[in-house]
């Protein structure tokens, strides 16, 4: 049986267009996923393990793992501590549509 070609982006957009509540949830979670993805990328780019990041930020490795696996959301205090260790600033900037 041959595989059926699916345009995933189009399918997602159709679902979002049809359901405003889903669209709001999708939009709010995309920001969180992007931010956490950037933290992971920064950690790895600096050659830092979860253990090292945890030690330098005053947290346990399990906390870092849960944050990176999106099992828990970091508090603002934790997010700021991670940003300090990774030597980055956190900014709120307007979105470009």
C-alpha distances in whole Angstrom, upper triangle without the diagonal:
4,7,9,13,15,19,20,24,24,22,25,28,27,27,30,32,31,33,36,36,33,34,37,36,33,36,38,36,35,38,39,35,37,40,39,37,40,42,39,39,43,43,41,43,46,45,46,44,44,47,49,48,49,52,53,52,54,51,49,46,44,45,43,40,40,40,38,35,36,37,41,42,45,49,50,53,50,48,52,52,49,50,53,52,49,52,50,52,50,50,49,49,48,44,43,42
4,6,9,13,16,18,21,21,20,23,25,25,25,28,30,30,31,34,35,32,32,36,34,31,34,36,34,33,36,37,33,34,38,37,34,37,40,37,37,41,41,39,40,44,43,44,42,42,45,47,46,47,51,51,51,52,49,48,45,43,44,42,39,39,39,36,34,35,36,40,41,44,47,49,51,48,46,50,50,47,47,51,50,47,50,48,49,47,48,47,46,45,41,40,39
4,6,9,13,14,18,18,17,19,22,21,22,25,26,26,28,31,32,28,29,32,31,28,30,33,30,29,33,33,30,31,34,33,31,34,36,34,33,37,38,36,37,41,40,41,39,39,42,44,43,44,47,48,47,49,46,45,41,40,40,39,36,35,36,33,31,31,33,36,37,40,44,45,47,45,43,46,47,44,44,47,46,44,46,44,46,44,44,43,42,41,38,37,35
4,6,10,12,15,15,14,17,19,18,19,22,23,23,25,28,29,26,26,30,28,26,28,31,29,27,31,32,29,30,33,33,30,33,36,34,33,37,38,36,38,41,41,41,40,40,43,45,43,44,48,49,47,49,46,45,42,40,41,39,36,36,36,33,31,31,33,36,37,40,43,44,47,44,42,45,47,43,44,47,46,44,46,44,45,43,43,42,41,39,36,35,33
4,7,9,12,12,12,15,17,16,18,20,21,22,24,27,28,24,24,28,27,24,26,29,27,25,29,30,27,27,31,31,28,31,34,32,31,35,36,34,35,39,39,40,39,38,42,43,42,43,46,47,46,48,45,44,41,40,40,38,35,35,34,32,30,30,32,35,35,38,41,42,45,43,40,43,45,41,41,45,44,41,44,41,42,40,40,39,38,36,33,31,29
4,6,9,9,8,11,13,13,14,17,18,18,20,23,24,21,21,24,23,20,22,25,23,22,25,27,24,24,28,28,26,28,31,30,29,33,34,33,34,37,37,38,37,37,40,42,40,41,44,45,43,45,43,42,39,37,37,35,33,32,32,29,27,27,29,32,32,35,38,39,42,40,37,40,42,39,39,42,42,39,41,39,39,37,37,36,35,33,30,29,26
4,6,5,6,9,10,11,13,14,15,17,19,21,22,19,18,22,21,18,20,23,22,19,23,24,22,22,26,26,24,26,29,28,27,31,33,31,32,36,36,37,36,36,39,40,38,40,43,43,42,44,42,41,38,37,36,34,32,32,30,28,27,26,29,31,31,34,36,37,40,38,35,38,40,37,37,40,40,37,39,36,37,35,34,33,31,30,26,25,23
4,5,5,6,9,10,11,12,14,15,17,19,20,16,16,19,18,15,17,20,18,16,20,21,18,19,23,23,21,23,26,25,25,28,30,29,30,33,34,34,33,32,36,37,35,36,40,40,38,41,38,37,35,33,33,31,29,28,27,25,23,22,25,27,27,30,33,34,37,35,32,35,37,34,34,37,37,34,36,34,34,32,32,30,29,28,24,23,21
4,5,5,6,9,10,11,12,14,16,17,18,15,14,17,17,13,14,18,16,14,17,19,17,17,21,22,20,22,25,24,24,27,29,28,29,32,33,34,33,32,36,37,35,36,40,39,38,40,37,37,35,34,33,31,29,28,26,25,23,22,25,27,26,29,32,32,35,33,31,33,35,32,32,36,36,33,35,32,32,30,29,27,26,24,21,20,18
4,5,5,6,9,10,10,12,14,16,18,15,14,17,18,15,16,19,19,17,20,22,20,20,24,25,23,25,29,28,28,31,33,32,33,36,37,37,37,36,40,41,38,39,43,43,41,43,41,41,38,37,36,34,32,31,30,28,27,25,28,30,29,32,34,35,38,36,34,36,39,36,35,39,39,36,38,35,35,32,31,30,28,26,22,21,19
4,5,5,6,9,10,11,13,15,17,13,13,17,17,14,16,19,18,17,20,22,20,21,24,25,24,26,29,28,28,31,33,33,34,37,37,38,37,36,39,41,38,39,43,43,41,43,40,40,38,36,35,33,31,30,29,27,25,24,26,28,28,31,34,34,38,36,34,37,39,36,36,39,40,37,39,36,36,33,33,31,30,28,24,24,21
4,5,5,6,9,10,11,13,14,10,10,13,13,10,12,15,14,13,17,18,17,18,21,22,21,23,26,25,26,29,30,30,31,34,35,35,34,33,36,38,35,36,40,40,37,39,37,37,35,33,32,30,29,27,26,24,23,21,23,25,25,28,30,31,34,33,30,33,35,33,32,36,36,34,36,33,33,30,29,27,26,25,21,21,19
4,5,5,6,9,10,11,13,11,9,13,13,11,12,15,15,14,17,19,18,18,22,23,22,24,27,27,27,30,32,32,32,36,37,37,36,35,39,40,37,38,41,41,39,41,39,39,37,35,34,32,31,29,28,26,25,23,26,27,26,29,31,31,35,34,31,34,36,34,33,37,37,35,36,33,33,30,29,26,25,23,19,19,16
4,5,5,6,9,11,13,11,10,14,15,13,14,18,18,17,20,22,21,22,25,26,25,28,30,30,31,33,35,35,36,39,40,40,39,38,42,43,40,41,45,44,42,44,41,41,40,38,36,35,34,32,30,29,28,26,28,29,29,32,34,34,38,37,34,37,39,37,36,40,41,38,40,37,36,33,32,30,28,26,23,22,19
4,5,5,6,9,11,8,8,12,12,11,13,16,16,16,19,20,20,21,24,25,24,27,29,29,30,33,34,34,35,38,39,39,38,36,40,41,38,39,43,43,40,42,39,39,37,35,34,33,31,29,28,27,25,23,25,26,26,29,31,32,36,34,32,35,37,35,35,39,40,37,39,36,35,32,31,29,28,26,23,23,20
4,5,5,7,8,6,5,9,10,8,10,13,13,13,16,18,18,19,22,23,23,25,27,28,28,31,32,33,34,37,38,37,37,35,38,40,37,37,41,41,38,40,37,38,36,34,32,31,30,28,26,26,25,22,24,25,24,27,29,29,33,32,30,32,35,33,33,36,37,35,37,33,32,29,28,25,25,23,19,20,17
4,6,7,10,9,7,11,13,11,12,15,17,16,19,21,21,22,24,26,26,28,30,31,31,34,36,36,37,40,41,41,40,38,42,43,40,41,44,44,41,43,41,41,40,38,36,35,34,32,30,29,28,26,28,28,27,30,32,32,36,35,33,35,38,36,35,39,40,38,39,36,35,31,30,27,26,23,20,20,17
4,7,9,9,9,12,13,13,14,17,18,18,21,23,23,24,27,28,28,30,32,33,33,36,38,38,39,42,43,43,42,40,43,45,42,42,46,46,43,45,42,42,41,39,37,36,35,32,31,31,29,27,28,29,28,32,33,34,37,37,34,37,40,38,38,41,42,40,42,39,37,34,33,30,29,27,24,24,21
4,6,5,6,9,10,10,12,14,15,16,19,20,21,22,25,26,26,28,31,31,32,34,36,37,38,40,42,41,40,38,41,42,39,39,43,43,40,42,39,39,38,36,34,34,32,30,28,29,27,24,25,26,25,29,30,31,34,34,32,35,37,35,35,39,40,38,40,37,35,32,31,28,27,25,23,23,21
4,5,5,6,9,10,10,12,14,15,17,19,20,21,23,25,25,27,29,30,31,33,35,36,37,39,41,40,39,37,40,42,38,38,42,42,39,40,38,38,38,35,33,33,32,29,28,28,27,24,25,25,24,27,28,28,32,32,30,32,35,34,33,37,38,37,38,35,33,30,28,25,25,22,20,21,18
4,5,5,6,9,10,11,12,14,16,17,18,20,22,23,24,26,28,29,30,32,34,35,36,38,40,38,37,35,38,39,36,36,40,39,36,38,35,36,35,32,30,30,29,27,25,26,24,21,22,22,21,24,25,26,30,29,28,30,33,32,32,35,37,35,37,34,32,28,27,24,25,23,21,22,20
4,5,5,6,9,10,10,12,15,16,16,18,20,21,22,24,26,26,28,30,31,32,34,36,37,36,35,33,36,37,34,34,38,38,35,36,34,34,33,31,29,28,27,25,23,23,22,19,20,21,20,23,25,26,29,29,27,30,32,30,30,34,35,33,35,32,31,28,27,24,24,23,20,22,20
4,5,5,6,9,10,10,13,15,15,16,19,20,21,23,25,26,26,29,30,31,32,35,36,35,35,33,36,37,34,34,38,37,35,36,34,34,33,31,29,29,28,25,24,24,23,20,21,22,20,23,25,25,29,28,26,29,31,30,29,33,34,32,34,30,29,26,25,22,22,20,17,18,16
4,5,5,6,9,10,11,13,14,16,17,19,20,22,23,25,26,28,29,31,32,34,35,34,34,32,35,36,32,32,36,36,33,34,32,33,32,30,28,27,27,24,22,23,22,19,20,20,18,21,22,22,26,26,23,26,29,28,27,31,32,31,32,29,27,24,22,19,20,18,16,18,16
4,6,5,6,9,10,11,12,14,16,17,18,20,22,23,24,26,27,29,30,32,33,32,31,29,32,33,30,30,33,33,30,32,29,30,29,27,24,24,24,21,19,20,19,15,17,17,15,18,20,21,24,24,22,25,27,26,26,29,30,29,31,28,26,23,22,20,21,20,17,19,18
4,6,5,6,9,10,10,12,14,15,16,18,20,21,22,24,26,27,28,30,31,30,30,28,31,32,29,29,33,33,30,32,29,30,29,27,25,24,23,21,19,19,18,15,17,17,16,19,21,21,25,24,22,25,27,25,25,29,30,28,29,27,26,22,22,20,20,19,16,18,16
4,6,5,7,9,10,11,13,15,15,17,19,20,21,23,25,26,27,29,31,30,30,28,31,32,29,29,33,32,29,31,29,30,29,28,25,24,24,22,19,19,19,16,18,18,16,19,20,20,24,23,20,23,26,24,23,27,28,26,28,24,23,20,19,16,16,15,12,14,13
4,6,6,7,9,10,11,13,15,16,18,19,21,22,24,25,26,28,30,28,28,26,29,30,26,27,30,30,26,28,26,27,26,25,22,21,22,19,17,17,17,14,16,15,13,15,16,17,20,20,17,20,23,21,21,25,26,24,26,23,21,18,17,15,16,15,13,16,15
4,5,5,6,9,10,11,12,14,15,16,18,20,21,23,24,26,27,26,25,23,26,27,24,24,28,28,25,27,24,25,24,22,20,19,18,16,14,14,14,10,13,13,11,14,16,16,20,19,16,20,22,20,20,24,25,23,25,22,21,18,18,16,17,17,15,18,17
4,5,5,6,8,10,10,12,14,15,16,18,20,21,22,24,26,25,25,23,26,27,24,25,28,28,25,27,25,26,25,23,21,20,19,18,15,14,14,12,15,15,13,16,18,18,21,20,17,20,22,20,20,23,24,22,24,21,20,17,17,15,16,15,13,15,15
4,6,5,6,9,10,11,13,14,15,17,19,20,21,23,25,24,24,22,25,26,22,23,27,26,23,25,24,25,24,23,20,19,19,17,14,14,15,12,16,15,12,14,15,15,18,17,14,17,19,17,17,20,22,19,21,18,17,13,13,12,12,13,11,13,14
4,5,5,6,8,10,11,12,14,15,17,19,20,21,23,22,21,19,22,23,20,20,24,23,20,22,20,21,20,19,16,15,15,14,11,11,12,9,12,11,9,10,12,13,16,14,12,15,17,15,15,19,20,18,20,17,16,13,14,13,15,16,14,17,18
4,5,5,6,9,10,11,12,14,15,16,18,20,21,20,20,18,21,22,19,20,24,23,21,23,21,21,20,19,17,15,14,13,10,9,10,8,11,12,10,12,15,15,18,16,14,17,19,16,16,20,20,18,20,18,18,15,16,16,17,18,16,18,19
4,6,5,6,9,10,10,12,14,15,16,18,20,19,20,18,22,22,19,21,24,23,21,24,22,23,21,21,19,16,16,16,13,11,13,11,15,15,13,14,16,16,19,17,14,16,18,16,15,19,19,16,18,15,16,13,14,14,14,15,13,15,16
4,5,5,6,9,10,11,12,14,15,17,19,18,18,17,20,20,16,18,21,20,18,20,19,20,19,19,16,14,15,14,11,10,12,11,14,13,11,11,13,13,15,13,10,13,15,12,11,15,16,13,15,12,12,10,11,12,13,15,14,16,18
4,5,5,6,9,10,11,12,14,16,17,15,15,13,17,17,14,15,19,18,16,18,16,17,16,15,13,11,11,11,8,6,9,8,11,11,9,9,12,13,15,12,10,13,14,11,11,15,15,13,15,14,14,12,14,15,17,19,18,20,21
4,5,5,6,9,10,11,12,14,16,15,15,14,18,18,15,17,20,20,18,21,19,19,17,17,16,13,13,13,10,8,10,10,13,14,13,13,16,16,18,16,13,16,17,13,13,17,16,14,16,14,16,14,16,17,18,19,18,19,21
4,5,5,6,9,10,10,12,14,14,15,14,18,17,14,17,20,18,17,20,19,20,18,19,17,14,14,15,12,10,13,13,16,16,14,14,16,16,17,15,12,14,15,12,11,14,14,11,13,11,12,11,13,15,16,18,17,18,20
4,5,5,6,9,10,11,13,11,12,11,14,14,11,13,16,15,13,16,15,16,15,16,14,10,12,13,10,8,12,12,15,14,13,12,14,14,15,12,9,11,12,8,8,11,11,8,11,10,11,11,14,16,17,20,19,21,23
4,5,5,6,8,10,11,10,10,9,13,13,10,13,16,15,14,17,16,16,13,14,13,10,10,12,10,7,10,11,14,15,14,13,16,17,18,14,12,15,14,11,11,14,13,10,13,13,15,15,17,19,21,23,22,24,25
4,6,5,6,9,10,10,11,12,15,15,13,15,18,17,17,20,19,19,17,18,17,13,14,16,13,10,13,14,18,18,17,17,19,19,20,17,15,16,16,13,12,15,14,10,13,12,15,15,17,19,20,22,21,22,24
4,5,5,6,9,9,11,12,15,13,11,14,16,15,14,18,17,18,16,18,17,13,15,17,14,12,15,16,19,19,18,16,19,18,18,16,13,14,14,10,9,12,10,7,9,9,12,13,16,18,19,22,21,23,25
4,6,5,7,5,7,8,11,9,8,11,13,12,12,15,15,15,13,15,14,11,12,15,13,11,14,16,18,18,17,16,18,18,18,15,13,14,13,9,10,12,9,7,10,11,14,15,18,21,22,25,25,26,29
4,5,5,6,7,9,12,11,10,13,15,15,15,18,18,18,15,17,17,13,13,16,15,12,15,17,19,20,20,19,21,21,21,18,17,18,17,13,14,15,13,10,13,14,17,18,21,23,24,27,26,27,30
4,5,8,10,12,15,13,12,16,18,16,17,20,20,21,18,20,20,16,17,20,18,15,18,20,22,23,22,21,23,23,23,20,18,18,18,14,14,15,13,10,12,13,16,17,20,23,23,26,25,26,29
4,5,9,11,13,11,10,14,15,13,15,18,18,19,17,20,19,16,17,20,18,16,19,21,23,23,22,20,23,22,21,19,17,17,16,13,12,13,10,8,10,12,15,17,20,23,24,28,27,28,31
4,7,10,12,10,10,14,14,14,16,18,18,18,16,18,19,15,16,19,18,16,19,21,23,23,23,22,24,24,23,20,19,20,18,15,15,16,13,11,13,15,19,21,24,26,28,31,30,31,34
4,7,8,6,6,10,11,10,12,15,14,14,12,15,15,12,13,17,16,14,17,19,21,21,21,19,21,21,20,17,16,17,15,12,13,14,10,9,12,14,18,19,23,26,27,30,30,32,34
4,5,5,6,8,10,11,12,14,13,12,9,12,13,10,10,14,14,12,14,17,18,19,19,18,21,21,20,17,17,18,16,13,15,16,12,12,15,17,20,21,24,27,29,32,31,33,35
4,5,5,6,9,10,10,12,10,9,6,8,9,6,7,11,11,9,12,14,15,15,16,15,17,19,18,14,14,16,14,11,14,15,12,12,16,17,20,20,23,26,28,31,30,32,34
4,6,5,6,9,10,10,9,7,5,9,10,8,9,13,13,13,15,17,17,17,18,16,19,20,19,15,16,17,14,12,16,16,13,13,17,19,22,22,26,28,31,34,33,36,38
4,5,5,6,8,10,10,10,8,12,12,10,12,15,15,14,17,19,20,19,20,17,19,20,18,15,16,16,13,11,14,13,10,11,14,16,19,21,24,27,30,33,33,35,37
4,6,5,6,8,8,9,8,11,10,8,10,13,12,12,15,17,18,17,16,14,16,16,15,11,12,13,10,7,10,10,7,8,12,14,16,17,21,23,26,29,29,32,34
4,6,5,6,5,5,5,8,8,6,9,12,11,12,15,16,16,15,15,13,15,16,14,10,12,13,10,8,12,12,9,11,14,16,18,19,22,25,28,31,31,33,36
4,6,5,6,7,8,11,11,10,13,15,15,16,18,20,20,19,19,16,17,18,15,13,14,15,11,10,14,13,10,12,15,17,20,21,24,27,30,33,34,36,39
4,6,8,10,11,14,13,11,15,17,16,16,20,21,21,20,19,16,17,17,14,12,13,12,9,8,11,9,6,10,12,14,17,18,22,25,28,31,32,34,37
4,6,9,10,13,11,10,13,15,13,15,18,18,19,17,16,13,13,13,10,8,10,9,6,6,9,8,6,9,11,13,15,16,19,22,25,29,29,32,35
4,7,10,12,10,11,14,15,14,16,19,19,19,17,17,13,14,14,11,9,12,12,8,9,13,11,10,13,15,17,18,19,22,25,28,31,32,35,38
4,7,8,7,7,11,12,11,13,16,16,16,14,14,11,12,14,11,8,11,12,9,9,13,13,12,14,17,18,19,19,23,25,28,31,32,34,37
4,5,5,7,9,10,11,13,15,16,15,14,15,13,14,17,15,11,14,16,13,12,16,16,14,16,19,21,22,22,26,27,31,33,33,36,38
4,5,5,6,9,10,11,12,14,14,13,15,13,16,18,16,13,14,17,14,12,16,17,14,15,19,20,22,22,25,27,30,33,33,35,37
4,5,5,6,9,10,10,12,11,11,13,12,15,18,17,13,15,18,16,14,18,19,17,18,21,22,24,23,26,28,31,33,33,35,37
4,5,5,6,9,10,11,9,8,10,9,11,14,13,10,12,14,13,11,15,16,15,16,19,20,21,20,23,24,27,30,30,32,34
4,6,5,6,8,10,10,9,10,9,12,14,13,10,10,13,12,9,13,14,13,13,17,17,19,18,21,23,25,28,28,30,32
4,5,5,6,8,8,9,11,11,14,17,17,13,14,17,15,13,16,18,16,16,20,20,21,21,24,25,27,30,29,31,32
4,6,5,6,5,6,8,9,12,15,16,13,13,17,16,14,17,19,18,18,21,21,22,20,23,24,27,29,28,30,31
4,5,5,6,5,6,6,10,12,13,10,10,13,13,11,13,16,15,15,18,18,19,17,19,20,23,25,24,27,28
4,5,8,8,9,10,13,15,16,13,12,15,15,12,14,17,16,14,18,17,19,17,20,21,23,25,24,26,27
4,5,8,10,11,15,17,19,15,15,18,18,15,18,21,19,18,22,21,22,20,23,23,25,27,25,28,28
4,5,7,9,13,15,17,14,13,17,18,15,17,20,20,19,22,21,21,19,21,21,23,25,23,26,26
4,7,10,13,16,18,15,15,19,19,17,19,22,21,21,24,23,24,22,24,24,26,28,26,29,29
4,6,9,13,14,12,12,16,16,15,17,20,20,20,23,22,22,19,21,22,24,26,25,28,29
4,7,9,11,10,9,13,14,13,15,18,18,18,20,19,19,16,18,18,21,23,22,25,26
4,6,8,6,6,9,10,10,12,14,15,15,17,16,16,14,16,17,20,22,22,26,27
4,5,5,6,9,10,11,12,14,16,16,18,17,16,13,16,16,20,22,23,26,28
4,5,5,6,9,10,10,12,14,15,16,14,13,10,13,13,17,20,21,24,26
4,5,5,6,9,10,11,13,14,15,14,13,12,15,16,20,23,24,27,30
4,5,5,6,9,10,11,12,14,14,13,12,15,17,20,23,24,27,30
4,5,5,6,9,10,10,12,11,10,9,12,14,17,20,21,24,26
4,5,5,6,9,10,10,9,8,8,11,13,17,20,21,24,27
4,5,5,6,9,10,10,11,11,14,17,20,24,25,28,30
4,5,5,6,8,9,10,10,14,17,20,23,23,26,29
4,5,5,6,5,6,7,11,14,17,20,21,24,26
4,5,5,6,7,9,13,16,19,23,24,26,30
4,5,8,10,12,16,19,22,25,26,29,31
4,6,9,11,14,18,20,23,24,26,29
4,7,10,13,17,19,22,23,25,29
4,7,10,13,15,19,20,22,25
4,6,10,12,16,17,20,23
4,7,10,13,15,18,21
4,6,10,12,15,18
4,7,9,12,15
4,6,9,12
4,6,9
4,6
4
